[in-house]
Every structure is written in C-alpha cells, then in structure tokens.
Amino acid sequence: MLPCFIYSTIITMKKVIILFSTLAIILGSCTKEKVVTEEGDGTLNLSFDARVGSEDLALNKEYTIQNKTYKFDQFRYWVSNVILVKADGLEVKIPNSYYLLEETGAVDVQDGSFTYPAKKRETVIISNVPKGEYKTVKFSIGVDSKYNDNLSLQAGELSQLNGMTNVSWMWHTTYIFSALKGSVKEGSTTKSIQVETGLNDNYESLSLQLPAVIEISSKKETAIDLAVSVDKVFDGIDLLTTPSIGAGQATIMQQVATNYATKVFSVKTAQ
C-alpha cells in the first residue's frame, strides 16, 4: 500500500493533467473556429452620362452639330421598369423602378404656383439586387400605361410636382416621357426648340448587352456607366424646320421615341 503523501501527490498530478487537457481542447477549438460572412444582396450604381458628341453636356453651352449651333437648357427623361438579366438568362425585375434623370434649370410647375429647382441627376442607386452574375440591363423610356393613364397612382419617383406632366395631350394629364429644350441657330436664324415625347404608343424599351459579365453582391461595389448621346435624340430631324415636337407632330415624335430606344444609349463600362 502506498504511503498517504505519495497517493495524494498522484491524485494532484492527475487533476493537473486533466486541467491542462481541458484547456488544450478549449483553446484548440477556438483557433479552429472561423467566422464565415455570407454574401448577400448588393447595390448597383447605374449612371447615365449625358454627352453631346465627345463632350459632356453643359447647359447653355454652344455645340456645333452638322453646321448648326445648338444650346440646351433642359434635358429630362424617365427611366422605368429596370430589368437585370443574369448570366443564365434569369430576369430580375427591379420593383418600383421609376427614375427621373435630368439636367435642368428651375422649372415652373402648375402655372407658376410651384418652382421645381435646378437639378442635375445622372446616377440611380439600386439597392437589394439579388447576388449573382449579370450580363444585360434592360429599361424603358417613359411611363407605362398603368401609371401614365392614372396619375393618382404612385410608384418610385413618379410625381406631378416635377414639371414632367402635360395637361394638353389627349385632353387629360399624362406624363411627358422625355424633354429636350434649348435653341438652334443657322446663319442669322435662331429658333427655340422643344422636343418632347409622350403617349402610350411611344413608350419604348431597350436592352443593352454588357461588355463583360458583372458580379453583384454585398462584398463589392458594382457600377454600370451608360453614355447618353443628346444629339442622337433628334437624329434625322431638322429642328429649324420643326423646332417644336409634341403630340401635334405625332409621326416625328414617334421618330424621337425610336431614337431613344435605338441610338441614344450605349454602354461605356460595367464593373
């Protein structure tokens, strides 16, 4: 039989060994544990860079286009129903996507009872975009018939207080889809120009293929930059001959709407 002091020493050593073993297990489990951050929905910056030829659009600056001198004091248009197409072809519709893109001086609204302030807005920030890889962006110019025929309905940025409605078209109030205003001069002749589109038949959609697939997630910032060619708005139209384009010039207004869908927008970069 072991003496009491030896037996006590053995018991104490066993306790120490057990204690160190337990600490080793705890520390080992801590060093192996990793915090994994799941990728979530991301944000897309969709930019519209208004240009005249190779120059940025600046209000009231003179531009020479086909031997005529133009100055613009307003450029505004609705971008609506944005759709992002994934690499596998799945379409992601952005809810309530109604955005007013513009570069304008102050605008009198409701017969001057309200003044819409001068503003330049070229970028739309779209949040909560499902993570994934995307290859195409789609959108429309104007406001679809659901909201165009009933201005009491609200979605996105739609409002009657921004000077983008017209009470004379079709004898009821509808949205102006796009507006380009300014002047044109040739020789000694100068005319004010007003190029507008509207009415449901001129609601146009377009699809732009990106130069490369982009990734959207919570871990990175993603941007699509589009070039907007202001001079292409009236491509094929002599604004000295027809300086005012609206519902009264239905055929020419339809040509302008087609220009927006086929000539005005192009992709600069996507990353």
N, C-alpha and C positions, 0 to 999 in steps of 0.2 A: 504494500500500500504506500502511495506517495505521501511525503510529508505535506502538511497543510499549506506551507508557504509556496511550495513548488506547484501544487494543484491550483492555488489562487493565481499564480503567475501565468499558467497555461490558459486559464479562463480569461484573464485580462487580455492576453495576446490574441485570443480568438475574437474577442469583441473588437479589438483594434483592426484586425484583418477584415472583419465583416463591415466595419465602418468605412474603411478605405475602399473596399469593393463597391459598396453602395454609392459612394461619391464618384467613383470612376464611371459607374453606369450612368449616373445623372449627368455628369459632365460630357460623357461620350454622346448621349442622346441630344444634348444642347448643341454640340458642334455639328452634328449631322443634320439638324433641323434647318430647312430653308424656307424662306417666305416667298411664295410664288404669287406674283401680281397678274391677275387675269387681264387679257386685252379686252377692252370694252368698246362701245360705240365711239366714233370720232367726230371731228369737226372739219368741215370743208370751207375754205375761203374761195369763193367764186367771184373773180374780178372781171370787169368789163372796161377795157382801156379805150376810151373814145379818141379816135385819131382822124386827121384829115391828110390823106396821103401818108407821108412818113413822119408827120408832125403830130404832137399831142394837140387835142382840141383845147383852144383857149377862147373864151367868149370875147366877141368884139375885135378879134384879130383878123386881119385881111389874109385870105388864102386865094391863090390863083389856081383855078380849075378849068382846063380847056379854054384858056384865053378870057375867062370871065373872073371878076373879083368878087369873092363871097365874104360876108361876115355873118357869124351866127351868134345869137344872143339867148338861144334856148334849144336844148336837146334833151328830150324826155321820152321814156318808153316803159311800158310794163313788161316785166318778165314773169311768166306764170307757169304753174304745173311742171316744176323741175323733176326730171327723172334721171337717176343714175343707173347705168347698166353695168352689172358685174361681168367679170371675165367669162363666166359660164353662161351669160345671156340673161340671167335673172334681173328683172327691172325693179328698182327700189324707188317708189314714188315719195317725194318729199311732201308731207301734209301741209296744207295752208301756205303753199309757196307762191305768194303774190308779192312782188317786189317792184318798187318804183326806182328805176335807175335814171339819173338826171344830172345835168349841168345847166343851171338856170339862174337868171336874176330873180328878183322878187316878182311874184305873180299876184295880181288882184283876183280875188275869188268872190263869187256871189255878188256881182255888181259893185265890187269895191268895199263890201262890208267887212271883208277879212283879207289880210295880206299874207300870202304864203311866202316865207323868207327865201332869200337867195340860198342856193344849196348846190353842192357837188357831191354826188354819191356814186361810186363806181364799184363797190365791193359788197357782196352779200355773204354773211356768215351763216352757214347752215350747220346746226348742231344736231347731235343724236343720230348721226348717219351710221347705219349698221356696219360693223367692221367687215373688211373684205377687200378684194382687188376689183378695180373698176376700169372699164375700157371706153365708155361713151357717156356723154352728157347730152340730155335732151331737154328742151324747154319750148315755150310758146311765147309769141309776142302779142300782147293784148290781154283781154279778159274774156274767159269763156262765157257762153250764153247764160249759164245758170246765174252768174253774178252780173253780167252785163245787162240783162233784162230786168233785174230787180236790185236796185242799188240799196235797198233796205237790208239785204243780206251782207254780212261782213265776213271776211276771211283775210288772213295775213295783213298786208298794209293797205288794203282797199279802203278808200275814203272819198267822200265828196268835197273834202276841205283842202285838196291839193291842186285844184285848178285843172284836173285831168278828166273832167266830165263835160258833156255838151248837151244843152237842152234843145238845140235846134234840129239835130239829126232825127229823122223819123218821128218827129213831134213828141218825143219823150226823152228823158235823160238817159244817156248811155255813157260809158267810159270812152275817152279818147285813148286809143291804143298806143299811139306814138305822136310826137310833135317835134318838128324842127322849124325854128323861126330865125329870121335874120334879114339879110338883104343881098341882092346880086347886082353887079354893075358891069356894063359893057359900053365902052366909049363914054358918051355923055348921058347914057340912060341908066338910071338906078331904080330898082323896084324892091319893095318889101316882099319877103317870101314867107309863106306859112304852109308847111307840108304836114298834113295830119292823116292818120289812118284811124279807122273805127268800123263799127257794124260787124255783126257776127260772121258774115261771109268773108271778112278779111282777117279773121283770127287764124294766124299761121303758126305752124310748129316746125321745128328743125332739130336735126341730130348731128352732133359733132363727134367724130372719132378722135380719141386722144392719141398723141404720138407714141405713147407707151402706157402700159397698164400702171395704174397708181394704186397705192395701198392706203386705206383709211382705217385708223384705229386710234385708241386713246393714247398710244405710245408715241405718236408722231403728228406733226403738223402737215396738212396736205392742202395744196392750192392748185386751182386751175385758173390760168390767166387767158382771157379772150381778147382779141383785137376787135374793135368796133369801128368799121370804116364809115364815117359820117358821109363822105362824098358818094358812097355807093347807095345811100338812101334814095337819091334822085337820079341814079344812073339810067341813062336812056331818056331822060325827061328834060325839056328846055324850060327852065324856070323863068326865063324872060318872057316866054310866050304864055306860060301857065304858072304865074307866081303864087297863086293860092289853090291848094289842093285839099279837098274835103269831100263830103258826101255828094256835093253838087257835081263833082268830077269823078263819078264812080269808077270809070274804066282806068283812069290814071291813078286813082287811089288804090285800086287793086294791084296795079303795077308796082307801086311803092311797097305795098304789103308783101308782094312776092320778092322784091329786092331784099327786104329784111330777112326773109326766110332763106334766101339762096346766095346773097352776095355780101351782106353787111358783117356777119360774124365769122370769125376763124379762130383757131386755137394757137396761142403763142407758146405757152409752156404748160406742162402738167407734172407736178412732182409732190 
